[in-house]
């Protein structure tokens, strides 16, 4: 059976000015059953590499990309048929000789404000350690430029992730020996001082974090433990007062004893009243659907056909009918598998060439999915 419907868009390089209009050059349609014809693959024009995509409440798709001169932002208001001109995220005043910024995460919050997390190579340039921190910028709905870049934690750190909700809450999560969060309740105007959800958590320092707000306003934070070299995945839920429930394991059905951090990336997103998460264990990609308390729903941990290398991106998205799309990145190839509401595979796995380590996608209001290689 051939792969799902695949739509490839080509146009002028991303660095060109005024490339808003695109030409739909080729459309490939599979002969798969219509139930599985729900995944479109759309190439954003240019040479920049994909980092993250998210659908806003107004159905706009917001995308974070990495280009040679730093992170960029584009959006699509028509499900990926056309894209806006690319916007540079790092302001001129933040650029210094030899300093390079990299996009880490994107979240869309209240009133459609776009929040972006970034890292840089300050450590490599041997700049003061307070400059090795979590860098942040945002874009207001009617603004023509991102806000000036802010170092929100001024602390050597990595594993950056962002979550934002329609209530104006924004959480910045990171690793620095331990797991930390910083929360804003005023749509990013001010962030709390960084704090540990629980000092007992012992995360893999060279992996990452992933976060999402649930429908009930709680923050779900995904991380990998390293205690006793048992590299299991855990999710912890926190309310808006910062009070956290005990972390719950996701992948203990496939134990991973490893004397060293595996340097993996993973993801968690809102899915109805709960969440869906995906992560690699021993190179194999797994996913699970969670309820609003973070408990794994039946049938539990699910092994996908995907494999993922070190620090390669993952996508996990659920539609309103319970269908779930899991996508993974490995060796410049983006692969995916669609599942029905009972977690049964729908159609054959798909794949397409894709440079870089990022993986990005969104679920559309009509229940179809779009991936951006």
N, C-alpha and C positions, 0 to 999 in steps of 0.2 A: 504494500500500500504506500502511496506517495505521501509526502509530508503535508501539513496543513496549508491552507491558503497563505501564500507568501506574497507580499507586496513590497517591491523595492523602489524607492524614490531616488532619483539622481538630479543634481543641479550644480550650480556653480560653487566653488570652494567657499568654506565658511568664513574665510578672512575677507572676502569681497563685500563691498558695501551694497546695500539695497537688493538683497537676493530673496526678498519676501516671496515672490512667486516661484513655484516649482513646476517641473515637468514630470508628469507620471510617465516614465519611459517604458516600463515593463511590468506586467502583472502575470504571475504564475498561479494557476488555480489547480488544486489537487482534485483527484477523483474520490477523495475520502467521503465517508458518510457526512451529511450536513451537520450532525451533532458534533463532529470533531472539527468542523470548519470555522473555528472561533479564534484562531491566532493569526494575526497579521504581523509581519516583520517589516519595519520601515527604517530605512537608512537616513539619518539626519545628514544634510549636505555638509561637505567639508572633510577635513582630516582630523578634527578633534575626536578624542575618545570619550565614550559615554561613561558617566559615573552613576547617575541616579535620575529617575523620573517619578513624578507624582501627579495624580489628578487632583485638581482643586474642586471646591464645592460648586463652582460655576462651569465645570467640565473642561476647563483649560488644562492642558498637559504642560507641566513645567519640567524642564530638563537641565541638569547640571553636566557640563562637559569639561574636559581638560585639554587645553591647547598648548602649543609650545611656549606661548607667552603668558600662560596662566589660566585659571578657571574662567569659563564662560557660561552664559545662561541664554537659553532660547525657550520659546513657548509655542504651543500650537492650540488654536481655538477651534479647529475643525478635525479633531481626531487624527492628526498627523498628515493631513493632505498638504498643508502649508505650514511654514515655520516663520517666526519673527526673525529679524536681523539679530545676529549674535551680540550679546552685551558683555563687556568686560566686567568682572566682578571686583577685582582688586583696584582700588583707587591709586592715582599717581603718587600721592604722598607716602603710601605704604611700600612703594617699590624702591628697593635699594640695590646697588651693584652686587650681582651674584646671588641675590635672594630670590628663590623660586617658590611660589605658592602652588598648592595642589588641592583640588576639590575633594572633600571626603564624604559629605552628606548634604541632602537637601530636604526641607520639610515645608509644607504650605499650611499656614495657620489662619487666624482670624482676619476677616476682610480680604483674604487672598494674599496676605503678606508672605513673601518668599524668604525663607531663612536658609543660610548656607554655612556649613562648617568647612574649615580649611586647615591644612597643615603647611609647614614650610621647612626649608633646609637650614634654619638658623643654627641647629646643632652642628651641621657639617661645616659651617662658616666659623664655628667656635665663638658665636655671639653669646652675650650673657644668658645664663640658663633661664631667666624669666621670659626670654623671647622664644623659648622652645614650646610654646603653649598652644592653646585652642584658639584659633582665629575664626572670627565670625563677621558676617555682613548680612544685611537684609535689604529687600526691595519692596517698597510700598506699592500698592496697586496702581497709582497714577504717576509714580516717579519714573524719571528717565535715566536714573543711575542708582546703583547700589549705595547704601550708606558706607561711610568710611570703615575700613577694616578695624576690628577691635580684637585685642588679645584679652579674652574674658577670664582666663584663669591664671595667667602669668606664672606658669608652673611647667616643668618638663613633663610632657604627657604625649599620649598617642591613643589609638583606638577610638577616634571621635565619632559620635553620632548625635543626631538631632531628632526631636519629636515636637510637634506643634498641634494644637487643636483649635476648634472654632470658638473656644471660650477665651482665647488670648493667652493660654498657657504655652510656654516653650521650655523644653528641657534639653540641656547640653550635657552629654555623658562622655566620660573619658576614663582612661587608665593611667595611673601613675603609681606603680607599685601596688595600689589598691584600686577599687572601683569607686568612682566619684560621679556626682550629679550636681548641676547648678540649675535652678528653676527661676523662670520669670513668669509672673502672673499679670503683667501689663504689656503683653505682646512685644517683648524684647527690650523695653526701655531700660529696665533694671534686671539684673540677675542676682540671685542669692549667692553667698559665698559657697565655694564647693564643699560638699560634705559626703561622707560615706553612707550609703543606704544601710549597711551593716558591716562593722569592722571585721566580722567573722568571714566575710566573703574573701576568697583568695583567687583572683582571676589570673589567667594566662596573660602575661604582660605584653606579649608580641602578637596577640590576636586582636580582636576589636570589641566593640559594643554595638548593639542595635536596639532601637527603642521605638515605641509607638504608643499613642494615647488610645485607650479603648472608648467605646461608646458611653461608658459611665464616668469618664473623666480620669480614670486611673492610668498611671504610666506603667507599661510593661517594658522591662529592661532585660535584654538577653545577653548572657556572657558565658564564657567557658571557664570552668574551675581548673585549678592545678594541684589541689591538695592531694598529697600522697601520689602525685603523678597520674591520678585518675582524671582524664581530660573530658569530663562529662559536661553537657550543656545544661544551664539553669536559667530560669526566668523568675524575676522578682517583680511584684506589683506594689506600687506606692500610690498613696492618695495625695491630694493637693497640699496636705499639711506636712508631707515628707515622711509619714509613717509607712513603713514597709512590712509586708507579710514575709514569712520565711520563703527562701528561694525554693523552687520546685524543679526537679530534674525533668529533662525532656528525653534524653537519649540513653538512659541506663540500660535499655535493652540491647545495646551494642557497646559494650565497655571498650575503653581505649586507654590502656596503660602505656604511658610514653614519658621517657626521661628527657623532657625538653618541650618547649612550646611549639606546636605545629604551625603557628602563624596562619590561622584560618580566618576567613570572613564569614558572616552569616547574616540573617535578616529576620525581622518580625514585622508584620503589618496587621492593621485592624481588619477583621473579617466578620461582618455582622455585629453580633453582640460580643464576640470573642476575638481571637487572633489566629493567624497562621504563621508558622516559623519554618525556616529551612536552614540546614547547617551541614557541613561535611564531617564525617567520622572515618578515619583511615582512608581518606580520599574519596569515599562514596558519599553521595548527597542523600540526605534524609529530610523528611518534613513531617510536621504534625499540626493538627488543628487543636486549638485550645479554647476552653470556655472563658467567661469573663473573669474567673478567679485564677486563671493561668493553668488549670488542670488539663492534661492531655485528654482529648476526646477519643472514643473508639473510631477506628481500630488501632489507635496508638501510633507509635513511631512507624513511618512508612518509608521503605527503601525505594528511591527513584533509580532510573537507569543512568543518572548522571554521575560524573566524576569531577572533582575540583582540585586545583592545585593550591599552592600557598598564596594567600592574600588575593584570591580570585572572588569576584562578586557573585551573589546569588539573588534570585527574585522569587518571591512567594506571594501570590495574589489570589483572592477568592471573589467570585461573583455572587450576586444575590441568590442565585439558585443553588449555591453550594459548590459549584465547579471550582476547581483549584488549578492554577497554572504554576508550575515550578520550573525555573530556568537557572542554568548554571554556566559558568565561564571556565574554560580550561584550554590552554595552549592556542590562543587566538581563535577559538571556536565558541560560539554561543549555542547551547543546546537547551531543549525544553521538552516537557511532557505535560499533557493536559489530563486532569482527573475529574471524574464526576462527583456528585454529592456523597457517594458511598466510598470515595477514595479509590475507585477502580480506573485504570488507565483508559483513556479515550483516544483511539488511533495510535499511530506509531510515534516514537520520539522524533523531533525535528532538530535541525542544526543549520547554522549559517556561519560563514567566516566573520570574525570580529576582532579587531586589534585592541590591545590593552587588556586590563584585568577587570574592568567594570562590567556590570550587567544591569540593565534598566528596562522597566516595563510598567504598564498601567492597565487597569481593568476599566473598560468604558461603560457608560450608563446602560447600553443595550446588552451588557453581559459578555461582549467580546473582549479579547485581550489584544494588546499591542506590545511588541518588543522592539527595542532600539539597539541594534548591534553596534 
